[in-house]
Amino acid sequence: MADIRNNFVGIKSPNPFWLASAPPTDKAYNVERAFKAGWGGVVWKTLGEEGPPVVNVNGPRYGAIWGADRRLLGLNNIELITDRPLQVNLQEMKQVKMNWPDRALIASIMVPCTEDAWKAILPLVEETGADGIELNFGCPHGMSERGMGAAVGQVPEYIEMVVRWCKQYSRMPVITKLTPNIADIRKPARAAKAGGTDAVSLINTINSIVSVDLDNFAPNPTVGGKGTHGGYCGPAVKPIALNMVAEIARDPETYGLPISGIGGITTWRDAAEFMVLGSGNVQVCTAAMTYGFKIVEEMITGLSDWMDEKGHATLDDICGRAVPNVTDWQYLNLNYIAKAQIDQDLCIKCGRCHIACEDTSHQAITRTVNGIRHFEVMEDECVGCNLCVNVCPVENCITLIGLAPGQIDARTHKVVEPNYANWTTHPNNPMAAQAAE
Ligand SMILES: Cc1cc2nc3c(=O)[nH]c(=O)nc-3n(C[C@H](O)[C@H](O)[C@H](O)COP(=O)(O)O)c2cc1C
C-alpha cells in the first residue's frame, strides 16, 4: 500500500489533503467534522487583529459560473476574513488541536502591515499549539482597500518585510500565501524566500466579476443595487494555478522552496497534478463548499490506488516529477509530428470537427465522401493542432497519433526524424510497447 503520509516543512499530517482557509475552516464545528471525514489538515479561516471583528455583507456573497449540466465551474466571493472574535477562534483552535493531535492545524493571519501588529498576534497564535502560520497576502477585495491582503501581496518588498517579522517573532513554520493578481508570480515567491519563509502556498482568489444583472445594470452578486469585484476560485482557476505553481517550482531562484498547491482541486487527479508539478501538499476550498467534506475519501483512495498501480511508494516519489518536463516554447521538439484520427465507430456525425477545422483552422477534415456525410482527416493538410479533439463532444472519438521516426509526413513530405524528446516511452516505439507488456 502506498504511504501517503505528508511532512510539509516539518508539519505532519496523515495525508496531503488540507482544507484551505475559508468558510469550511471558520469554526470548531466545521473543522471537527472535516477531521472526522478524513482531512489531513486545515488552514483556519483568516484571523485579524484583536478588536471589533470585521462585518460581512448580509446579502449574496457568492456568484458562480456553471457548465451546461449546472455543474459549478467557478465561484466568486465577496467575503472578508473571519467575522468572529479573535479570542473565540483562538480558544477553538487550541481545543481542536488538542482533540486531533495527528492532524495539521495552521493559522491564517492578516493584520495591518506594521511590525507591532504582527508582533502582537504571533504569540497569541503560538499559544494555541497551531503547527504553523499562513500569511494571507491574497484577499483581493475588502481587506486590500484597507492596506492588507493583496495590497501587501502585490509588493514584493512588503512581503519580504512581513515574512522577516514573522520569522523573528515566532518559532512556527511560515507559509506565505500568494495572490495570483500579479503579472509575474515568481517575484512575490522570491521575496518570500528572501524574507526566510518556509514555504509558499498558492493561489488565492482571482479578481473577477462573474456576471452582470442586465435588468438592474449591476454586477453579480448584487447587494442593494450595487456590486463589486470578488475573488474567483473553483475548477475554472485550476489551469492558472497549475501554471503558477510550475513557474515557482522551476525558477532557479526558488527551486526547492516547498509549495502548498491550491486552486480548483476537486478530485485526486487534480491533487496529483499539483503534486507532480512541485506541490508538497494541496489545499481545497470550493470543492468542499460544493460537495461537502466527504470528497476527501475519493481523494485518499484515488491517490493511493494510482500510486499502487504505478509503483510509487511515498509522496516523495511523485512530488515534482513533472517539473523537468515543463519547458519554454523554444525548447519544444519541432520534429515531432502528430495527426488527428477519427474513430468511425464512435463518430456521431455531428460535424463539429469539420466546421471548426474548415472555418478556423487548416481545412483538414472532410464533410462528405462520395456524396455521403463522412468525417475523415486528410493527413496532407492536418498540422496536428488538436482543435478537433477538443471540440468533439465524444470522448476518445478523435485522437492525435504521433508519427514514428522514419514515417513520412504527408503534409510536408519530410521523413520524421528519430529525435522525439520522449521516444523511449513513446507509444509508437515498438520497444516501449514490448516493455509495457
Ligand atoms: C468564500 C471564500 C472565502 C475565502 N476566505 C479566505 C480567507 O479568509 N483567507 C484566505 O487565505 N483565503 C480565503 N479564500 C481563498 C481559498 O482559501 C483558496 O485560496 C481559493 O478559494 C482557491 O481554492 P479553490 O479553488 O479550491 O477554492 C476564500 C475562498 C472562498 C471561496
The ligand as a Gaussian input file, in Angstrom:
#p B3LYP/6-31G(d) Opt

LIG

0 1
 C      -15.900000      32.144000       0.388000
 C      -14.410000      32.117000       0.397000
 C      -13.722000      32.698000       1.435000
 C      -12.329000      32.672000       1.456000
 N      -11.662000      33.210000       2.517000
 C      -10.323000      33.148000       2.569000
 C       -9.632000      33.610000       3.718000
 O      -10.210000      34.054000       4.698000
 N       -8.280000      33.526000       3.709000
 C       -7.575000      33.013000       2.649000
 O       -6.349000      32.956000       2.699000
 N       -8.221000      32.547000       1.556000
 C       -9.570000      32.598000       1.506000
 N      -10.223000      32.081000       0.416000
 C       -9.434000      31.519000      -0.701000
 C       -9.226000      29.999000      -0.567000
 O       -8.510000      29.676000       0.586000
 C       -8.480000      29.427000      -1.791000
 O       -7.211000      30.017000      -1.852000
 C       -9.198000      29.695000      -3.107000
 O      -10.586000      29.552000      -2.932000
 C       -8.745000      28.751000      -4.225000
 O       -9.010000      27.404000      -3.926000
 P      -10.300000      26.601000      -4.505000
 O      -10.296000      26.773000      -5.974000
 O      -10.124000      25.193000      -4.025000
 O      -11.497000      27.251000      -3.892000
 C      -11.626000      32.083000       0.396000
 C      -12.329000      31.476000      -0.650000
 C      -13.709000      31.482000      -0.649000
 C      -14.458000      30.813000      -1.766000

